[in-house]
Amino acid sequence: MAVRLYPTLYTKSVYRINFEQLYADGYRGLIFDIDNTLVTHGAPANGRAKRLFERLKRIGFTCCLLSNNKEPRVKMFNDAVHVNYVFDAHKPSPDGYRYAMEIMGTDKRNTLFIGDQIFTDIFGANRAGISSILVRYIHWKEEIQIVLKRRLEFFVLLFYRMYVKRQDPSDRKSAAWWEARYVNGGRSLESEGEGETDL
Protein backbone atom coordinates (compact mmCIF):
# COMPACT_ATOMS: atom_id res chain seq x y z
CA MET A 1 0.00 0.00 0.00
CA ALA A 2 2.78 2.45 0.91
CA VAL A 3 4.27 2.28 -2.59
CA ARG A 4 1.01 3.63 -3.98
CA LEU A 5 1.73 6.85 -2.09
CA TYR A 6 5.22 7.28 -3.56
CA PRO A 7 5.90 9.67 -6.44
CA THR A 8 8.12 8.76 -9.36
CA LEU A 9 10.33 11.68 -8.28
CA TYR A 10 10.43 14.11 -5.36
CA THR A 11 12.12 17.45 -6.03
CA LYS A 12 12.27 20.91 -4.51
CA SER A 13 10.22 22.91 -7.00
CA VAL A 14 8.22 22.67 -10.21
CA TYR A 15 10.46 25.43 -11.51
CA ARG A 16 13.54 23.17 -11.45
CA ILE A 17 12.14 20.56 -13.83
CA ASN A 18 13.72 20.03 -17.25
CA PHE A 19 10.54 20.10 -19.33
CA GLU A 20 12.46 20.19 -22.59
CA GLN A 21 13.90 16.76 -21.82
CA LEU A 22 10.50 15.41 -20.80
CA TYR A 23 9.12 16.48 -24.17
CA ALA A 24 12.09 14.96 -26.00
CA ASP A 25 11.39 11.70 -24.19
CA GLY A 26 7.81 11.58 -25.45
CA TYR A 27 5.71 13.28 -22.76
CA ARG A 28 2.96 15.44 -24.25
CA GLY A 29 0.47 16.18 -21.48
CA LEU A 30 1.15 17.84 -18.12
CA ILE A 31 -1.39 17.91 -15.29
CA PHE A 32 -0.72 20.42 -12.50
CA ASP A 33 -2.09 21.00 -9.05
CA ILE A 34 -2.27 24.74 -8.30
CA ASP A 35 -2.10 25.69 -4.63
CA ASN A 36 1.37 25.38 -3.10
CA THR A 37 2.58 23.68 -6.29
CA LEU A 38 2.62 26.69 -8.64
CA VAL A 39 1.78 29.54 -6.23
CA THR A 40 0.96 29.93 -2.56
CA HIS A 41 -2.49 28.86 -1.39
CA GLY A 42 -5.25 30.96 -2.97
CA ALA A 43 -2.92 33.26 -4.92
CA PRO A 44 -3.37 34.27 -8.57
CA ALA A 45 -0.75 33.32 -11.13
CA ASN A 46 2.41 35.33 -10.56
CA GLY A 47 5.04 36.24 -13.14
CA ARG A 48 6.99 33.05 -12.65
CA ALA A 49 3.92 30.86 -13.17
CA LYS A 50 2.99 32.81 -16.30
CA ARG A 51 6.49 32.40 -17.71
CA LEU A 52 6.38 28.69 -16.97
CA PHE A 53 3.21 28.11 -18.98
CA GLU A 54 4.46 30.30 -21.82
CA ARG A 55 7.55 28.11 -21.93
CA LEU A 56 5.54 24.87 -21.83
CA LYS A 57 3.38 26.01 -24.74
CA ARG A 58 6.47 26.91 -26.76
CA ILE A 59 7.90 23.45 -26.11
CA GLY A 60 4.67 21.88 -27.39
CA PHE A 61 2.99 20.58 -24.24
CA THR A 62 -0.74 20.50 -23.65
CA CYS A 63 -1.47 21.37 -20.02
CA CYS A 64 -4.36 20.97 -17.62
CA LEU A 65 -4.90 22.28 -14.09
CA LEU A 66 -6.48 19.72 -11.76
CA SER A 67 -7.84 21.09 -8.51
CA ASN A 68 -10.20 20.10 -5.72
CA ASN A 69 -11.16 23.77 -5.42
CA LYS A 70 -14.36 25.26 -6.79
CA GLU A 71 -14.35 26.88 -10.22
CA PRO A 72 -13.94 30.55 -9.16
CA ARG A 73 -10.54 29.87 -7.57
CA VAL A 74 -9.31 27.73 -10.49
CA LYS A 75 -10.59 30.19 -13.09
CA MET A 76 -8.90 33.10 -11.30
CA PHE A 77 -5.54 31.37 -11.73
CA ASN A 78 -6.26 30.12 -15.23
CA ASP A 79 -7.30 33.55 -16.52
CA ALA A 80 -3.58 34.41 -16.53
CA VAL A 81 -2.16 31.18 -18.00
CA HIS A 82 -4.93 30.05 -20.40
CA VAL A 83 -4.77 26.25 -20.26
CA ASN A 84 -7.34 23.49 -19.74
CA TYR A 85 -8.66 22.99 -16.23
CA VAL A 86 -10.74 20.62 -14.12
CA PHE A 87 -12.22 21.96 -10.87
CA ASP A 88 -13.83 20.08 -7.98
CA ALA A 89 -11.75 17.07 -9.06
CA HIS A 90 -12.21 14.98 -5.91
CA LYS A 91 -8.57 13.90 -5.81
CA PRO A 92 -7.41 11.23 -5.04
CA SER A 93 -10.17 9.80 -7.23
CA PRO A 94 -8.56 8.83 -10.56
CA ASP A 95 -11.56 10.14 -12.49
CA GLY A 96 -10.30 13.73 -12.65
CA TYR A 97 -6.92 12.62 -13.98
CA ARG A 98 -8.60 10.51 -16.65
CA TYR A 99 -10.86 13.39 -17.61
CA ALA A 100 -7.83 15.70 -17.85
CA MET A 101 -6.15 13.23 -20.22
CA GLU A 102 -9.32 13.03 -22.27
CA ILE A 103 -9.40 16.84 -22.57
CA MET A 104 -5.73 16.96 -23.58
CA GLY A 105 -5.93 14.01 -25.96
CA THR A 106 -3.14 12.17 -24.14
CA ASP A 107 -2.85 8.82 -22.38
CA LYS A 108 -1.15 7.24 -19.37
CA ARG A 109 2.10 6.70 -21.24
CA ASN A 110 2.69 10.31 -22.27
CA THR A 111 1.13 12.21 -19.38
CA LEU A 112 2.83 13.45 -16.20
CA PHE A 113 1.28 14.84 -13.03
CA ILE A 114 2.94 17.43 -10.77
CA GLY A 115 1.66 18.32 -7.30
CA ASP A 116 2.62 18.97 -3.68
CA GLN A 117 0.41 16.61 -1.67
CA ILE A 118 0.95 12.89 -1.21
CA PHE A 119 -2.48 11.74 -0.06
CA THR A 120 -4.44 13.57 -2.76
CA ASP A 121 -2.17 14.49 -5.69
CA ILE A 122 0.29 11.60 -5.82
CA PHE A 123 -2.05 8.86 -4.62
CA GLY A 124 -4.55 9.94 -7.26
CA ALA A 125 -1.95 9.97 -10.03
CA ASN A 126 -0.80 6.49 -9.05
CA ARG A 127 -4.40 5.26 -9.06
CA ALA A 128 -4.77 6.70 -12.56
CA GLY A 129 -1.60 4.91 -13.66
CA ILE A 130 0.47 7.96 -14.60
CA SER A 131 3.96 9.08 -13.60
CA SER A 132 4.15 11.81 -10.98
CA ILE A 133 6.51 14.40 -9.55
CA LEU A 134 6.00 15.52 -5.96
CA VAL A 135 7.30 19.02 -5.25
CA ARG A 136 7.91 20.61 -1.88
CA TYR A 137 5.02 22.85 -0.88
CA ILE A 138 5.76 26.55 -1.40
CA HIS A 139 4.49 27.95 1.90
CA TRP A 140 3.26 26.66 5.26
CA LYS A 141 0.09 28.82 5.16
CA GLU A 142 -2.62 26.25 4.36
CA GLU A 143 -6.04 25.06 5.47
CA ILE A 144 -5.96 23.20 8.80
CA GLN A 145 -6.84 19.81 7.31
CA ILE A 146 -3.87 20.07 4.96
CA VAL A 147 -1.54 21.09 7.81
CA LEU A 148 -2.55 17.92 9.66
CA LYS A 149 -1.90 15.78 6.58
CA ARG A 150 1.56 17.31 6.25
CA ARG A 151 2.52 15.61 9.52
CA LEU A 152 1.56 12.24 8.09
CA GLU A 153 3.37 13.06 4.85
CA PHE A 154 6.58 13.53 6.84
CA PHE A 155 6.56 9.84 7.77
CA VAL A 156 5.63 8.72 4.27
CA LEU A 157 8.62 10.66 2.93
CA LEU A 158 10.92 8.97 5.44
CA PHE A 159 9.92 5.57 4.08
CA TYR A 160 10.04 6.90 0.51
CA ARG A 161 13.68 7.95 0.96
CA MET A 162 14.56 4.46 2.21
CA TYR A 163 12.69 2.98 -0.75
CA VAL A 164 14.66 5.19 -3.16
CA LYS A 165 17.99 4.08 -1.67
CA ARG A 166 17.14 0.48 -2.55
CA GLN A 167 16.40 1.33 -6.19
CA ASP A 168 18.84 0.60 -8.99
CA PRO A 169 19.88 4.09 -10.22
CA SER A 170 20.27 2.77 -13.76
CA ASP A 171 16.62 1.72 -13.82
CA ARG A 172 14.63 4.22 -15.93
CA LYS A 173 11.83 4.04 -13.35
CA SER A 174 14.09 4.92 -10.41
CA ALA A 175 14.03 8.31 -8.70
CA ALA A 176 17.80 8.70 -9.22
CA TRP A 177 17.43 8.21 -12.98
CA TRP A 178 14.59 10.73 -13.12
CA GLU A 179 16.54 13.21 -10.98
CA ALA A 180 19.56 13.06 -13.25
CA ARG A 181 17.54 13.30 -16.45
CA TYR A 182 14.72 15.68 -15.59
CA VAL A 183 16.10 17.95 -12.87
CA ASN A 184 19.89 18.17 -12.83
CA GLY A 185 21.20 20.35 -15.63
CA GLY A 186 17.74 21.40 -16.79
CA ARG A 187 16.81 24.98 -17.59
CA SER A 188 15.36 26.44 -14.40
CA LEU A 189 12.95 29.25 -13.67
CA GLU A 190 13.66 28.92 -9.96
CA SER A 191 16.28 31.65 -9.80
CA GLU A 192 14.14 33.94 -11.96
CA GLY A 193 11.45 33.95 -9.30
CA GLU A 194 13.69 34.80 -6.35
CA GLY A 195 12.33 37.84 -4.59
CA GLU A 196 8.98 37.53 -6.33
CA THR A 197 6.16 37.06 -3.85
CA ASP A 198 2.49 36.24 -4.11
CA LEU A 199 1.68 36.42 -0.41
Backbone as JSON, one array per atom type, in Angstrom:
{
  "sequence": "MAVRLYPTLYTKSVYRINFEQLYADGYRGLIFDIDNTLVTHGAPANGRAKRLFERLKRIGFTCCLLSNNKEPRVKMFNDAVHVNYVFDAHKPSPDGYRYAMEIMGTDKRNTLFIGDQIFTDIFGANRAGISSILVRYIHWKEEIQIVLKRRLEFFVLLFYRMYVKRQDPSDRKSAAWWEARYVNGGRSLESEGEGETDL",
  "N": [[0.82, -1.21, 0.0], [1.95, 1.26, 0.79], [3.7, 1.95, -1.29], [2.02, 2.89, -3.23], [1.65, 5.46, -2.5], [3.92, 6.74, -3.17], [5.79, 9.07, -5.11], [7.0, 9.21, -8.53], [9.21, 10.81, -8.66], [10.69, 13.02, -6.3], [11.13, 16.39, -5.83], [12.53, 19.7, -5.29], [11.13, 21.93, -6.4], [8.65, 22.87, -8.83], [9.67, 24.55, -10.66], [12.22, 23.77, -11.22], [12.31, 21.72, -12.96], [13.26, 19.9, -15.87], [11.69, 20.45, -18.5], [11.99, 20.45, -21.23], [13.51, 18.17, -21.74], [11.73, 16.21, -20.89], [9.75, 16.47, -22.86], [11.24, 15.75, -25.1], [11.58, 13.1, -24.53], [9.12, 12.04, -25.02], [6.85, 12.79, -23.55], [3.71, 14.43, -23.51], [1.47, 15.56, -22.33], [0.75, 17.54, -19.49], [-0.29, 17.58, -16.2], [-1.27, 19.7, -13.66], [-1.38, 20.43, -10.18], [-2.53, 23.3, -8.33], [-2.49, 25.11, -5.91], [0.11, 25.8, -3.71], [1.76, 24.32, -5.25], [2.25, 25.61, -7.71], [1.81, 28.29, -7.01], [1.44, 30.16, -3.91], [-1.07, 29.22, -1.47], [-4.27, 29.93, -2.66], [-3.49, 32.11, -4.18], [-3.27, 34.29, -7.1], [-2.01, 33.66, -10.45], [1.41, 34.27, -10.58], [4.23, 36.16, -11.92], [6.26, 34.29, -12.42], [4.87, 31.85, -12.67], [3.33, 32.43, -14.92], [5.35, 32.73, -16.85], [6.31, 30.14, -16.86], [4.18, 28.62, -18.01], [4.03, 29.82, -20.5], [6.47, 29.02, -21.53], [6.09, 26.2, -21.54], [4.09, 25.93, -23.46], [5.46, 26.83, -25.71], [7.31, 24.79, -25.97], [5.65, 22.71, -26.69], [3.84, 21.3, -25.18], [0.63, 20.15, -23.99], [-1.44, 21.36, -21.48], [-3.06, 20.92, -18.27], [-4.9, 22.09, -15.54], [-5.57, 20.66, -12.41], [-7.72, 20.56, -9.86], [-9.01, 20.43, -6.51], [-10.47, 22.52, -5.7], [-13.21, 24.9, -5.96], [-14.76, 26.24, -8.97], [-14.44, 29.17, -9.22], [-11.95, 29.81, -7.91], [-10.09, 28.29, -9.38], [-10.48, 29.26, -11.96], [-9.71, 31.92, -11.61], [-6.92, 31.69, -11.36], [-6.36, 30.47, -13.81], [-7.11, 32.36, -15.69], [-4.89, 33.85, -16.21], [-3.04, 32.15, -17.32], [-4.15, 30.49, -19.23], [-4.9, 27.66, -19.92], [-6.16, 24.25, -20.13], [-8.6, 23.2, -17.68], [-9.69, 21.44, -14.72], [-12.02, 21.54, -12.26], [-13.07, 21.02, -8.81], [-12.22, 18.33, -8.47], [-12.08, 16.08, -6.88], [-9.8, 14.68, -6.01], [-8.21, 12.09, -4.16], [-9.46, 10.59, -6.23], [-9.26, 8.78, -9.26], [-10.68, 9.67, -11.42], [-10.72, 12.42, -12.19], [-8.14, 12.79, -13.19], [-8.18, 11.11, -15.37], [-10.14, 12.36, -16.86], [-8.86, 14.77, -17.37], [-6.8, 13.85, -19.06], [-8.35, 13.01, -21.17], [-9.38, 15.46, -22.07], [-7.0, 16.66, -22.91], [-6.19, 14.95, -24.87], [-4.33, 12.96, -24.47], [-2.56, 10.06, -23.09], [-1.98, 7.5, -20.55], [0.68, 6.84, -20.89], [2.05, 9.04, -21.93], [1.64, 11.18, -20.27], [2.14, 13.32, -17.48], [1.96, 14.0, -14.02], [2.06, 16.72, -11.7], [2.41, 17.76, -8.42], [1.88, 18.84, -4.94], [0.98, 17.4, -2.75], [0.83, 14.34, -1.01], [-1.25, 12.51, -0.24], [-3.46, 13.22, -1.72], [-2.79, 14.36, -4.37], [-0.53, 12.73, -5.38], [-1.24, 10.08, -4.72], [-3.63, 9.92, -6.14], [-2.69, 10.22, -8.79], [-1.14, 7.91, -9.04], [-3.16, 6.01, -8.79], [-4.47, 6.5, -11.14], [-2.62, 5.61, -12.88], [-0.45, 7.05, -13.91], [2.76, 8.67, -14.33], [4.41, 10.61, -11.78], [5.43, 13.7, -10.23], [6.4, 14.82, -7.18], [6.45, 17.87, -5.54], [8.07, 20.09, -3.24], [6.02, 21.78, -0.92], [5.13, 25.23, -1.34], [4.63, 27.18, 0.66], [3.95, 27.4, 4.19], [1.44, 28.3, 4.94], [-1.66, 27.13, 5.03], [-4.86, 25.41, 4.69], [-6.35, 24.02, 7.66], [-6.84, 21.23, 7.64], [-5.09, 20.35, 5.73], [-2.64, 21.03, 6.84], [-2.56, 19.2, 8.95], [-2.4, 16.81, 7.5], [0.12, 17.12, 6.44], [1.82, 16.37, 8.48], [1.54, 13.63, 8.55], [2.5, 13.1, 6.02], [5.2, 13.58, 6.36], [6.19, 11.25, 7.56], [5.63, 9.37, 5.58], [7.39, 10.27, 3.61], [9.82, 9.72, 4.83], [9.92, 6.9, 4.69], [9.76, 6.71, 1.93], [12.23, 7.77, 1.12], [13.95, 5.78, 2.05], [13.08, 3.72, 0.45], [13.83, 4.68, -2.06], [16.61, 4.57, -1.86], [17.07, 1.89, -2.13], [16.61, 1.41, -4.74], [17.69, 0.62, -8.09], [19.88, 2.78, -9.56], [20.26, 2.89, -12.29], [17.98, 2.06, -13.42], [15.31, 3.02, -15.42], [12.95, 3.72, -14.22], [13.58, 4.54, -11.73], [14.0, 6.88, -8.99], [16.46, 8.18, -8.88], [17.38, 8.04, -11.52], [15.44, 9.58, -12.82], [15.87, 12.02, -11.49], [18.45, 12.73, -12.36], [17.99, 12.98, -15.09], [15.77, 14.66, -15.5], [15.89, 16.82, -13.78], [18.51, 17.7, -12.77], [20.76, 19.84, -14.33], [18.84, 20.86, -16.0], [17.06, 23.54, -17.68], [16.15, 26.21, -15.6], [13.55, 27.95, -13.92], [13.64, 28.72, -11.4], [15.54, 30.45, -10.14], [14.85, 32.78, -11.41], [12.54, 33.55, -10.18], [13.21, 34.4, -7.66], [12.75, 36.49, -4.94], [10.35, 37.31, -5.86], [7.06, 37.6, -4.87], [3.92, 36.19, -3.83], [2.37, 36.44, -1.7]],
  "CA": [[0.0, 0.0, 0.0], [2.78, 2.45, 0.91], [4.27, 2.28, -2.59], [1.01, 3.63, -3.98], [1.73, 6.85, -2.09], [5.22, 7.28, -3.56], [5.9, 9.67, -6.44], [8.12, 8.76, -9.36], [10.33, 11.68, -8.28], [10.43, 14.11, -5.36], [12.12, 17.45, -6.03], [12.27, 20.91, -4.51], [10.22, 22.91, -7.0], [8.22, 22.67, -10.21], [10.46, 25.43, -11.51], [13.54, 23.17, -11.45], [12.14, 20.56, -13.83], [13.72, 20.03, -17.25], [10.54, 20.1, -19.33], [12.46, 20.19, -22.59], [13.9, 16.76, -21.82], [10.5, 15.41, -20.8], [9.12, 16.48, -24.17], [12.09, 14.96, -26.0], [11.39, 11.7, -24.19], [7.81, 11.58, -25.45], [5.71, 13.28, -22.76], [2.96, 15.44, -24.25], [0.47, 16.18, -21.48], [1.15, 17.84, -18.12], [-1.39, 17.91, -15.29], [-0.72, 20.42, -12.5], [-2.09, 21.0, -9.05], [-2.27, 24.74, -8.3], [-2.1, 25.69, -4.63], [1.37, 25.38, -3.1], [2.58, 23.68, -6.29], [2.62, 26.69, -8.64], [1.78, 29.54, -6.23], [0.96, 29.93, -2.56], [-2.49, 28.86, -1.39], [-5.25, 30.96, -2.97], [-2.92, 33.26, -4.92], [-3.37, 34.27, -8.57], [-0.75, 33.32, -11.13], [2.41, 35.33, -10.56], [5.04, 36.24, -13.14], [6.99, 33.05, -12.65], [3.92, 30.86, -13.17], [2.99, 32.81, -16.3], [6.49, 32.4, -17.71], [6.38, 28.69, -16.97], [3.21, 28.11, -18.98], [4.46, 30.3, -21.82], [7.55, 28.11, -21.93], [5.54, 24.87, -21.83], [3.38, 26.01, -24.74], [6.47, 26.91, -26.76], [7.9, 23.45, -26.11], [4.67, 21.88, -27.39], [2.99, 20.58, -24.24], [-0.74, 20.5, -23.65], [-1.47, 21.37, -20.02], [-4.36, 20.97, -17.62], [-4.9, 22.28, -14.09], [-6.48, 19.72, -11.76], [-7.84, 21.09, -8.51], [-10.2, 20.1, -5.72], [-11.16, 23.77, -5.42], [-14.36, 25.26, -6.79], [-14.35, 26.88, -10.22], [-13.94, 30.55, -9.16], [-10.54, 29.87, -7.57], [-9.31, 27.73, -10.49], [-10.59, 30.19, -13.09], [-8.9, 33.1, -11.3], [-5.54, 31.37, -11.73], [-6.26, 30.12, -15.23], [-7.3, 33.55, -16.52], [-3.58, 34.41, -16.53], [-2.16, 31.18, -18.0], [-4.93, 30.05, -20.4], [-4.77, 26.25, -20.26], [-7.34, 23.49, -19.74], [-8.66, 22.99, -16.23], [-10.74, 20.62, -14.12], [-12.22, 21.96, -10.87], [-13.83, 20.08, -7.98], [-11.75, 17.07, -9.06], [-12.21, 14.98, -5.91], [-8.57, 13.9, -5.81], [-7.41, 11.23, -5.04], [-10.17, 9.8, -7.23], [-8.56, 8.83, -10.56], [-11.56, 10.14, -12.49], [-10.3, 13.73, -12.65], [-6.92, 12.62, -13.98], [-8.6, 10.51, -16.65], [-10.86, 13.39, -17.61], [-7.83, 15.7, -17.85], [-6.15, 13.23, -20.22], [-9.32, 13.03, -22.27], [-9.4, 16.84, -22.57], [-5.73, 16.96, -23.58], [-5.93, 14.01, -25.96], [-3.14, 12.17, -24.14], [-2.85, 8.82, -22.38], [-1.15, 7.24, -19.37], [2.1, 6.7, -21.24], [2.69, 10.31, -22.27], [1.13, 12.21, -19.38], [2.83, 13.45, -16.2], [1.28, 14.84, -13.03], [2.94, 17.43, -10.77], [1.66, 18.32, -7.3], [2.62, 18.97, -3.68], [0.41, 16.61, -1.67], [0.95, 12.89, -1.21], [-2.48, 11.74, -0.06], [-4.44, 13.57, -2.76], [-2.17, 14.49, -5.69], [0.29, 11.6, -5.82], [-2.05, 8.86, -4.62], [-4.55, 9.94, -7.26], [-1.95, 9.97, -10.03], [-0.8, 6.49, -9.05], [-4.4, 5.26, -9.06], [-4.77, 6.7, -12.56], [-1.6, 4.91, -13.66], [0.47, 7.96, -14.6], [3.96, 9.08, -13.6], [4.15, 11.81, -10.98], [6.51, 14.4, -9.55], [6.0, 15.52, -5.96], [7.3, 19.02, -5.25], [7.91, 20.61, -1.88], [5.02, 22.85, -0.88], [5.76, 26.55, -1.4], [4.49, 27.95, 1.9], [3.26, 26.66, 5.26], [0.09, 28.82, 5.16], [-2.62, 26.25, 4.36], [-6.04, 25.06, 5.47], [-5.96, 23.2, 8.8], [-6.84, 19.81, 7.31], [-3.87, 20.07, 4.96], [-1.54, 21.09, 7.81], [-2.55, 17.92, 9.66], [-1.9, 15.78, 6.58], [1.56, 17.31, 6.25], [2.52, 15.61, 9.52], [1.56, 12.24, 8.09], [3.37, 13.06, 4.85], [6.58, 13.53, 6.84], [6.56, 9.84, 7.77], [5.63, 8.72, 4.27], [8.62, 10.66, 2.93], [10.92, 8.97, 5.44], [9.92, 5.57, 4.08], [10.04, 6.9, 0.51], [13.68, 7.95, 0.96], [14.56, 4.46, 2.21], [12.69, 2.98, -0.75], [14.66, 5.19, -3.16], [17.99, 4.08, -1.67], [17.14, 0.48, -2.55], [16.4, 1.33, -6.19], [18.84, 0.6, -8.99], [19.88, 4.09, -10.22], [20.27, 2.77, -13.76], [16.62, 1.72, -13.82], [14.63, 4.22, -15.93], [11.83, 4.04, -13.35], [14.09, 4.92, -10.41], [14.03, 8.31, -8.7], [17.8, 8.7, -9.22], [17.43, 8.21, -12.98], [14.59, 10.73, -13.12], [16.54, 13.21, -10.98], [19.56, 13.06, -13.25], [17.54, 13.3, -16.45], [14.72, 15.68, -15.59], [16.1, 17.95, -12.87], [19.89, 18.17, -12.83], [21.2, 20.35, -15.63], [17.74, 21.4, -16.79], [16.81, 24.98, -17.59], [15.36, 26.44, -14.4], [12.95, 29.25, -13.67], [13.66, 28.92, -9.96], [16.28, 31.65, -9.8], [14.14, 33.94, -11.96], [11.45, 33.95, -9.3], [13.69, 34.8, -6.35], [12.33, 37.84, -4.59], [8.98, 37.53, -6.33], [6.16, 37.06, -3.85], [2.49, 36.24, -4.11], [1.68, 36.42, -0.41]],
  "C": [[0.86, 1.26, 0.0], [3.33, 2.9, -0.43], [3.29, 3.09, -3.42], [0.98, 5.11, -3.6], [3.02, 7.52, -2.57], [5.17, 7.9, -4.95], [7.0, 8.99, -7.25], [9.38, 9.52, -8.97], [9.84, 12.71, -7.27], [11.52, 15.15, -5.55], [11.65, 18.74, -5.37], [11.16, 21.78, -5.09], [9.86, 22.54, -8.43], [9.09, 23.47, -11.17], [11.88, 24.94, -11.75], [13.48, 22.06, -12.5], [12.58, 20.86, -15.26], [12.6, 19.56, -18.19], [10.93, 19.82, -20.77], [12.84, 18.72, -22.75], [12.69, 15.84, -21.72], [9.81, 15.34, -22.16], [9.92, 15.63, -25.15], [11.93, 13.47, -25.76], [9.97, 11.2, -24.43], [6.63, 12.04, -24.63], [5.04, 14.43, -23.52], [1.92, 16.16, -23.41], [0.97, 16.37, -20.06], [-0.08, 18.24, -17.31], [-0.78, 18.53, -14.04], [-1.77, 20.64, -11.42], [-1.75, 22.49, -9.04], [-1.68, 25.19, -6.97], [-0.9, 25.01, -4.01], [2.21, 24.49, -4.01], [3.13, 24.76, -7.22], [2.71, 28.05, -7.96], [1.35, 29.19, -4.81], [-0.56, 29.76, -2.56], [-3.39, 30.07, -1.66], [-4.77, 32.12, -3.81], [-3.2, 33.15, -6.41], [-2.03, 33.89, -9.17], [0.2, 34.51, -11.07], [3.24, 35.29, -11.84], [5.76, 34.95, -13.45], [6.09, 31.96, -13.2], [3.53, 31.16, -14.62], [4.11, 32.45, -17.26], [6.63, 30.9, -17.9], [5.43, 28.18, -18.04], [3.49, 28.63, -20.39], [5.54, 29.38, -22.38], [7.02, 26.75, -22.33], [4.8, 24.86, -23.16], [4.37, 26.09, -25.9], [7.1, 25.54, -27.02], [6.96, 22.55, -26.91], [3.74, 21.1, -26.49], [1.54, 21.07, -24.28], [-0.85, 20.37, -22.14], [-2.9, 21.42, -19.5], [-4.16, 21.17, -16.12], [-5.93, 21.34, -13.5], [-6.56, 20.09, -10.29], [-9.11, 20.6, -7.82], [-10.99, 21.35, -5.36], [-12.36, 23.96, -6.34], [-13.88, 26.09, -7.99], [-13.84, 28.32, -10.07], [-12.45, 30.65, -8.84], [-9.67, 29.39, -8.74], [-9.32, 28.68, -11.68], [-9.76, 31.44, -12.86], [-7.44, 32.87, -11.69], [-5.42, 31.19, -13.24], [-6.44, 31.32, -16.16], [-5.96, 34.16, -16.95], [-2.7, 33.45, -17.32], [-2.83, 30.51, -19.2], [-4.61, 28.61, -20.83], [-6.09, 25.55, -19.93], [-7.4, 23.4, -18.21], [-9.86, 22.12, -15.86], [-10.85, 21.07, -12.67], [-13.04, 20.91, -10.13], [-13.51, 18.64, -8.39], [-11.86, 15.86, -8.15], [-10.97, 14.09, -5.86], [-8.58, 13.33, -4.39], [-8.21, 10.3, -5.97], [-9.42, 9.9, -8.56], [-9.39, 9.45, -11.67], [-11.13, 11.5, -13.05], [-9.06, 13.67, -13.53], [-7.28, 12.06, -15.36], [-9.33, 11.54, -17.51], [-9.87, 14.42, -18.17], [-7.12, 15.14, -19.08], [-7.07, 13.23, -21.43], [-9.37, 14.42, -22.9], [-8.15, 17.13, -23.4], [-5.46, 16.07, -24.78], [-4.67, 13.21, -25.75], [-3.56, 10.89, -23.43], [-1.86, 8.63, -21.24], [0.33, 7.23, -19.69], [2.79, 8.04, -21.49], [2.19, 11.49, -21.45], [1.88, 12.17, -18.05], [2.04, 14.37, -15.29], [2.3, 15.46, -12.09], [2.1, 18.08, -9.68], [2.46, 18.29, -6.01], [2.08, 18.12, -2.54], [0.43, 15.11, -1.99], [-0.41, 12.22, -1.23], [-3.58, 12.1, -1.05], [-3.78, 13.5, -4.13], [-1.49, 13.21, -6.16], [-0.49, 10.3, -5.77], [-3.02, 8.79, -5.79], [-3.88, 9.65, -8.59], [-1.58, 8.5, -10.15], [-2.03, 5.64, -9.35], [-4.79, 5.37, -10.53], [-3.73, 6.07, -13.47], [-0.63, 5.8, -14.39], [1.65, 8.32, -13.71], [3.68, 10.4, -12.88], [5.43, 12.39, -10.4], [5.91, 15.14, -8.36], [6.97, 16.67, -5.75], [7.05, 19.49, -3.82], [6.91, 21.77, -1.9], [5.7, 24.21, -0.71], [5.74, 27.27, -0.07], [3.67, 27.17, 2.9], [1.82, 27.12, 5.47], [-0.92, 28.02, 4.35], [-3.83, 26.04, 5.24], [-5.65, 24.02, 6.52], [-5.91, 21.71, 8.46], [-5.61, 19.41, 6.51], [-2.66, 20.09, 5.88], [-1.43, 19.77, 8.56], [-2.02, 16.8, 8.77], [-0.41, 15.91, 6.34], [2.36, 16.5, 7.27], [2.6, 14.14, 9.14], [2.49, 12.1, 6.88], [4.84, 12.97, 5.25], [7.05, 12.09, 6.99], [6.57, 9.06, 6.46], [6.93, 9.03, 3.53], [9.85, 9.99, 3.53], [11.04, 7.59, 4.81], [10.23, 5.65, 2.58], [11.55, 7.02, 0.27], [14.41, 6.62, 1.13], [14.28, 3.59, 0.99], [13.57, 3.38, -1.94], [16.08, 4.66, -3.06], [18.16, 2.64, -2.14], [16.97, 0.33, -4.06], [17.72, 1.27, -6.94], [18.86, 1.93, -9.75], [19.93, 4.05, -11.74], [18.9, 2.41, -14.31], [15.88, 3.0, -14.23], [13.41, 4.61, -15.09], [12.28, 4.53, -11.98], [14.11, 6.44, -10.24], [15.37, 8.92, -9.08], [17.92, 8.95, -10.72], [16.63, 9.44, -13.39], [15.25, 12.04, -12.67], [17.64, 13.67, -11.93], [19.09, 13.55, -14.61], [16.62, 14.52, -16.49], [14.86, 16.84, -14.6], [17.5, 18.5, -13.02], [20.24, 18.64, -14.24], [20.09, 20.94, -16.47], [17.64, 22.91, -16.66], [15.85, 25.23, -16.44], [14.8, 27.85, -14.35], [13.03, 29.61, -12.19], [14.36, 30.21, -9.58], [15.6, 32.91, -10.31], [13.09, 34.46, -11.01], [11.91, 34.4, -7.93], [13.33, 36.26, -6.1], [10.93, 38.16, -5.05], [8.03, 36.88, -5.35], [4.72, 37.14, -4.33], [1.71, 36.17, -2.81], [0.85, 37.68, -0.24]]
}
